[in-house]
Amino acid sequence: MRTLVIDVGTSGLRAAIVHDDATVTDLHYEESAPNSPFAGLVEFDATEMFAAVQRVATRALESGPASAVGITTQRASTIVWRASTGMPIGPAIGWQDLRTVGECMMARAQHGFNFAPNQTATKAVWMLNNYIADEAERSSDDLRIGTVESWIVWNLTQGAHHVTDHTNAAVTGLTVPTGDAWNPTILNALGLHEHQLPRIVDTIGYIGDATSLPGSPPIHAIAGDQQASLVGQGCISPGMTKITFGTGGMLNTFVGEPAPQSAKRNAGGTFPIVAFSHDGKISYATEGIMLSAGTNIEWLRDDMGLISSASESDAIASSVATTDGVVYVPALLGLGTPFWDYGARGALFGITRGTTRAHTVRAVLEGVAHRGVDLVDAAETDSGLPISEIRIDGGMSRNATFVQALADSAGRPVRVSPISEATTLGAGFLAGASSGQWPDLAAATSALSGATVVQPLGEPGISRQQWSQAVSRARSWIPDLSAL
């Protein structure tokens, strides 16, 4: 059997075929980077995004029909469109967008809601208020509010289905703590309407046919990108943990059946999330967020000119044994878990006249690695589960110097996914477990092979104590944002 996977990330999207032996073929990719018209604003054209999805999916199917479709997407990015025309009412807002920081502060002061600006809730309100002048029209039955997977399914089924799944719904800020229903108290306070929101369905299960694609293959799974990556790395037992080092860094630790009592941030700085759902049963995880990971490599390349390509960072960093005391704090967009300091800013410490390009590049890699360990420590605190091994994927997982720095800083083995984008494989497993490609999710993930395990070789070049001192100095550069 063959499963078509559509994988829509923050800076690009792909389609591929996942086979019974967990191999991935027929991969077609297009860049789909958002726009940033002003600092802190992140927008994209949803119509262009779906046109690209249609193109790559059609090309992937040229090798033969698919028995199922699995969809995995960036989460919380928000689109509002009209059902009558299928057209967005304005530019979609990306999850990294910070324009609703003020709205988050007001919601906390007026209603006690602890929204983050990277959640859907305040983005949807902003779009309605700023794209539609007529207040009465904002309640129209013709309007549809959704995140990326809702938009993709709507278009693939040519308007037949407006749905989301528990993994995506639970990170919008609009659901009850268990993530299985919209929260009427929040909707009423924000002026949103449930009839405009998608129906919440299981992650694993038949949804409808993708009639816009050749052969109209059935859609059998939708999931957020981080949850798909969790499954794609086989983390379906309590305590198993993965980190995806992409544009940002996302840690997920599988917890299992205990439902969270609150959707609020845990004491250690992680959030409860839905891992996946099937046959009405929900499994949970905890999530830690690094606001910038690969972004720091892009900064070295595009803005500082210290490297000519992302891959070059490995060779340059490995040309020196240590950073020679230089410490980099990767806080270009602030600090997420466990600090949640949006006013923190990136910083380089310990620079001397002898500091070279290689020292700086290595410091950046080691700084991202230390932030990864911050996430692991927070997940252990909040889940109460020991984390004996870290599984990783994403673009930075192909950087050997970075992976070794992560293992050394964490004092744990690091298992590198055989494919850098485990999201694609995970979405295939989820859909295939529904369509009969595999009897269940455990059988699907058992097909995984080819991972590389990197053992810690000794103490990190920069100690965890030095790291903590550097972080403390990088925090609160913009006090108003730090107060969020």
C-alpha positions in Angstrom: 0.0 0.0 0.0 1.0 3.6 -0.6 0.2 6.6 1.5 0.4 10.2 0.1 1.7 12.6 2.8 1.2 16.4 2.5 3.6 18.2 4.9 3.2 22.0 5.1 6.0 23.6 7.2 6.8 27.2 8.0 9.2 27.9 5.2 8.3 25.1 2.7 6.0 22.3 1.9 6.3 18.8 0.4 4.4 15.8 -0.7 5.8 12.3 -0.7 4.8 8.6 -0.7 5.3 6.4 2.4 5.6 2.7 1.8 5.0 -0.4 3.9 8.6 -0.6 4.9 8.6 3.0 6.1 10.6 4.3 3.2 9.8 7.6 1.7 9.8 8.2 -2.1 8.5 10.6 -4.7 9.3 13.6 -2.6 8.5 16.9 -4.2 9.2 20.2 -2.4 8.5 23.9 -2.9 9.5 26.8 -0.9 6.6 28.6 0.8 8.2 31.2 3.0 6.0 33.7 4.8 6.4 37.5 4.4 7.5 39.8 7.1 6.3 43.3 6.1 7.4 44.8 9.4 9.3 43.6 12.4 7.2 41.0 14.4 4.7 40.5 11.5 4.6 37.2 9.7 2.0 36.7 6.9 1.4 34.4 4.0 -0.9 34.0 1.0 -3.1 31.0 1.8 -4.3 30.7 -1.8 -0.7 30.4 -3.1 0.0 27.9 -0.3 -2.7 25.6 -1.4 -1.8 26.0 -5.1 1.7 24.7 -4.2 0.2 21.8 -2.2 -1.9 20.8 -5.2 1.2 20.9 -7.4 3.5 18.8 -5.2 0.7 16.3 -4.3 -0.2 15.8 -8.0 3.5 15.2 -8.9 3.9 12.7 -6.1 0.9 10.7 -7.4 2.4 10.5 -10.9 4.1 7.3 -9.8 0.8 5.6 -9.0 -2.3 5.9 -6.9 -2.4 6.3 -3.1 -4.5 4.2 -0.7 -4.7 7.1 1.8 -3.7 10.7 2.5 -2.0 11.9 5.6 -1.7 15.7 6.3 0.6 17.4 8.7 1.1 21.1 9.0 2.5 24.0 10.9 0.2 24.7 13.8 -1.7 27.8 15.0 -1.1 29.8 11.8 -4.5 31.3 11.0 -6.7 31.7 7.9 -10.2 33.3 7.7 -12.1 32.7 4.4 -15.6 32.9 2.9 -17.3 29.6 2.3 -19.2 31.1 -0.7 -16.1 32.0 -2.6 -13.4 29.9 -1.0 -11.3 33.0 -0.8 -9.4 34.3 2.3 -10.6 37.7 3.6 -7.0 38.9 3.9 -3.4 37.7 4.4 -3.1 34.7 6.7 -1.1 35.2 9.9 1.8 32.9 10.7 2.3 31.3 14.1 5.5 33.4 14.7 3.6 36.7 14.3 3.7 39.0 17.3 1.2 41.6 16.3 -1.3 40.5 19.0 1.0 40.9 22.0 -1.2 43.8 23.2 -4.4 41.7 22.8 -2.8 38.9 24.8 -2.0 41.4 27.6 -5.6 42.8 27.5 -7.1 39.3 27.6 -5.1 38.5 30.7 -6.1 41.7 32.4 -9.8 41.6 31.5 -10.6 37.9 31.5 -7.6 36.1 33.1 -6.8 34.2 29.9 -3.2 33.3 29.4 -2.9 33.5 25.6 0.5 33.4 23.9 0.9 35.5 20.8 1.9 32.4 18.8 -1.6 30.8 19.5 -4.6 31.1 17.1 -7.0 32.8 19.5 -6.0 36.4 19.3 -4.9 36.1 15.6 -8.4 35.1 14.6 -9.9 38.1 16.5 -7.4 40.5 15.0 -8.2 39.3 11.4 -11.9 39.7 11.9 -11.6 43.1 13.4 -9.1 44.4 10.8 -10.2 42.7 7.6 -14.0 43.2 8.1 -15.3 46.7 8.8 -18.9 45.8 9.4 -19.2 44.4 13.0 -22.3 42.4 12.2 -20.6 40.7 9.3 -18.0 39.3 11.6 -20.6 36.9 12.9 -21.6 35.7 9.4 -22.3 32.0 8.7 -20.3 32.5 5.5 -17.0 33.0 7.4 -14.7 30.1 8.1 -11.9 30.3 10.7 -9.2 27.7 10.6 -5.6 26.8 10.8 -3.5 25.4 8.0 -4.7 21.8 8.1 -8.4 23.1 8.1 -7.6 25.2 5.0 -5.8 22.3 3.2 -8.6 19.8 3.9 -11.3 22.3 2.9 -9.6 22.8 -0.5 -8.7 19.1 -1.1 -12.3 18.1 -0.5 -13.5 21.2 -2.5 -15.4 22.7 0.4 -17.0 19.4 1.6 -15.3 19.3 5.0 -14.3 22.0 7.5 -12.4 20.1 10.2 -9.4 20.1 12.5 -8.1 17.4 14.7 -7.4 17.3 18.5 -3.6 17.9 18.0 -4.2 21.2 16.2 -7.3 22.3 18.0 -5.7 22.0 21.4 -2.9 24.5 20.6 -5.2 27.3 19.4 -6.0 28.5 22.9 -9.7 28.1 22.1 -10.5 24.6 23.6 -11.3 23.2 27.0 -8.1 21.8 28.7 -8.6 18.3 27.4 -8.6 19.7 23.8 -11.7 17.8 22.7 -14.1 20.7 22.4 -14.2 24.4 21.8 -14.5 26.4 25.0 -17.7 28.5 25.0 -16.4 30.9 27.7 -13.4 31.8 25.7 -15.3 32.1 22.4 -17.9 34.4 24.0 -15.2 36.6 25.6 -13.4 37.0 22.3 -16.5 37.4 20.2 -15.8 34.3 18.1 -18.5 31.8 17.0 -18.4 28.0 17.0 -20.3 27.8 13.8 -17.3 29.5 12.1 -14.8 27.1 13.6 -13.9 23.6 12.2 -15.4 20.4 13.6 -12.9 18.6 15.8 -12.2 15.0 14.6 -9.8 12.2 15.6 -6.2 12.5 14.3 -6.5 8.9 13.0 -9.6 8.1 11.0 -11.3 8.6 7.7 -12.4 12.2 7.0 -13.3 12.5 3.3 -12.0 12.1 -0.2 -9.4 14.5 -1.6 -11.5 15.1 -4.8 -9.1 17.9 -6.0 -6.4 15.2 -6.5 -6.1 12.6 -9.2 -8.0 9.4 -8.1 -9.7 11.2 -5.2 -7.7 9.4 -2.5 -9.3 9.2 1.0 -7.9 11.4 3.8 -7.2 9.2 6.8 -5.2 11.5 9.2 -4.4 15.1 10.0 -2.0 16.1 12.7 0.1 19.0 13.8 3.7 18.9 12.6 5.3 18.3 16.0 2.9 15.5 16.9 3.5 13.9 13.5 7.3 14.1 14.2 6.8 12.5 17.6 5.1 9.5 15.9 7.6 9.6 13.0 10.3 9.0 15.6 8.5 6.1 17.3 7.8 8.1 20.5 4.5 6.4 21.5 5.5 5.1 25.0 5.6 7.3 28.2 8.9 9.2 28.6 10.0 8.9 25.0 11.1 12.3 23.7 11.9 14.0 20.5 13.1 17.4 19.5 12.6 18.8 16.0 15.3 21.4 15.2 13.8 23.3 12.4 13.2 27.1 12.1 12.4 26.9 15.8 13.0 23.9 18.1 10.1 21.8 19.5 10.4 19.2 22.2 7.6 16.7 22.8 7.6 14.0 25.5 4.9 11.4 25.2 2.8 11.1 28.4 -0.1 8.8 27.5 -3.7 8.8 28.7 -3.7 11.1 31.8 -5.6 14.2 30.6 -4.3 17.6 31.7 -6.4 19.5 34.3 -5.5 22.8 32.8 -4.3 24.1 29.4 -2.0 26.6 31.1 1.7 26.5 31.0 3.2 24.0 33.5 5.5 25.0 36.3 8.6 24.0 34.3 7.6 26.0 31.3 6.1 23.3 29.1 2.5 23.0 27.8 0.2 20.0 27.8 -0.7 19.0 24.3 -2.6 16.2 22.5 -0.2 13.7 21.0 -2.9 12.0 18.8 -6.4 10.6 19.0 -8.1 7.5 17.6 -11.5 6.0 18.1 -12.4 8.7 20.6 -9.4 8.0 22.8 -6.9 10.8 23.3 -3.2 10.4 24.2 -1.3 13.4 25.6 2.2 14.8 25.6 4.1 17.8 27.0 5.8 20.4 24.8 8.7 22.7 25.2 9.4 25.4 22.6 12.6 27.1 21.4 11.6 30.2 19.5 14.7 30.2 17.3 16.9 27.2 16.3 17.7 27.0 12.6 17.0 30.8 12.4 20.3 31.3 14.1 22.1 29.5 11.3 20.2 31.6 8.7 21.4 34.7 10.7 25.0 33.5 10.4 24.6 33.0 6.6 22.3 35.7 5.4 23.0 38.6 7.8 26.4 38.1 9.3 28.0 36.5 6.2 30.1 34.1 8.3 29.0 31.0 6.4 28.0 30.6 2.8 25.5 27.8 3.4 23.9 26.1 6.4 25.8 22.9 5.8 29.1 24.8 6.0 28.5 25.6 9.7 29.5 22.0 10.5 32.9 22.1 8.9 33.8 25.6 10.2 32.7 24.8 13.7 34.6 21.5 13.8 37.8 23.3 12.7 38.2 24.4 16.4 38.0 22.1 19.4 36.1 24.6 21.6 34.5 28.0 21.4 37.5 29.4 23.4 35.1 30.7 26.1 32.6 32.3 23.7 28.9 31.7 24.6 26.0 32.5 22.3 22.4 32.8 23.6 20.0 32.1 20.7 17.3 34.5 21.7 16.7 36.3 18.4 12.9 36.2 19.0 13.1 35.9 22.8 13.3 32.8 24.9 10.6 30.1 25.2 10.6 27.2 27.5 11.4 27.4 30.4 11.9 31.1 30.7 9.1 32.6 28.5 10.9 35.9 28.1 9.8 37.6 24.9 12.0 40.5 25.8 15.2 38.5 25.9 17.6 39.0 22.9 20.4 37.1 21.3 23.8 37.7 22.8 27.5 36.8 22.4 29.6 36.7 25.6 33.3 36.1 26.2 34.6 37.6 22.9 38.3 38.5 22.9 40.7 39.8 20.2 41.5 36.1 19.5 37.9 35.2 18.8 37.6 33.9 15.2 34.8 33.1 12.8 35.1 29.4 13.7 34.7 30.1 17.4 31.6 32.2 16.7 30.0 29.6 14.5 30.7 26.9 17.0 29.3 29.0 19.8 26.0 29.4 17.9 25.7 25.6 17.5 26.5 25.0 21.1 24.1 27.6 22.2 21.2 26.0 20.3 22.3 22.6 21.9 22.2 24.1 25.4 18.7 25.4 24.7 17.7 21.9 23.7 18.9 20.7 27.1 16.8 23.4 28.7 13.8 21.9 27.1 14.7 18.4 28.2 15.1 19.5 31.8 11.8 21.3 31.7 10.0 18.2 30.3 11.4 16.0 32.9 10.2 18.4 35.6 6.7 18.8 34.2 6.0 15.2 33.1 7.6 13.5 36.1 9.1 11.0 33.6 12.8 10.3 33.1 14.2 11.0 29.7 17.0 8.6 29.0 17.5 9.3 25.3 16.8 12.3 23.0 15.5 11.6 19.5 15.9 14.4 17.0 15.0 15.4 13.5 14.9 18.6 11.5 17.5 20.3 9.4 20.0 20.8 12.2 20.0 17.0 12.9 22.3 16.6 9.9 25.0 18.8 11.5 27.4 16.4 13.3 29.1 19.1 15.4 25.7 20.3 16.7 24.5 16.7 17.4 27.7 15.9 19.4 27.3 19.2 21.3 23.7 18.2 22.2 24.7 14.8 23.4 27.6 16.2 25.5 25.5 19.1 27.0 22.6 16.7 27.8 24.8 13.8 29.0 22.5 11.5 27.1 22.6 9.6 23.9 21.0 11.4 20.9 19.2 9.2 18.3 19.1 10.9 14.9 16.1 10.2 12.7 17.0 8.4 9.4 15.1 11.1 7.6 15.5 14.7 8.5 11.8 15.4 8.3 10.2 12.8 10.5 6.9 14.8 10.2 6.4 13.3 6.8 6.9 9.7 8.1 4.7 10.3 11.1 1.8 11.5 9.0 2.2 8.4 6.9 2.1 6.2 10.0 -1.0 7.9 11.3 -2.9 7.6 8.0 -1.6 4.1 7.3 -2.8 2.9 10.7 -6.3 4.1 9.7 -6.4 2.8 6.1 -5.0 -0.7 6.9 -1.5 -0.2 5.6 -0.5 -1.3 9.1 -2.8 -3.0 11.7 -2.1 -0.2 14.3 0.3 2.6 15.2 2.7 0.3 17.1 3.1 -1.9 14.0 3.7 1.2 11.9 6.5 2.6 14.1 8.1 -0.8 14.4 9.0 -0.5 10.7 11.5 2.3 11.6 15.2 1.5 11.0 18.4 3.2 10.1 18.7 5.8 13.0 22.2 6.9 14.1 22.9 7.0 17.8 25.5 9.6 19.1 26.9 9.0 22.6 28.1 11.8 24.8 31.9 12.0 24.8 32.5 14.0 27.9 31.8 17.4 29.5 30.4 20.1 27.2 32.8 22.9 26.2 30.6 25.4 28.1 29.3 24.1 31.4 25.6 24.3 32.3 26.5 26.8 35.0 28.2 29.1 32.6 25.2 28.7 30.3 22.8 29.8 33.0 24.9 32.9 33.7 24.8 33.8 30.0 21.1 33.4 29.8 20.5 35.5 32.8 22.4 38.4 31.2 20.5 38.1 27.9 17.1 38.3 29.5 14.8 41.4 29.9 16.4 43.6 27.3 12.9 44.8 26.3 11.1 44.9 29.7 7.6 45.4 28.3 7.9 42.2 26.2 9.5 40.4 29.2 6.4 41.2 31.3 4.2 39.1 29.1 
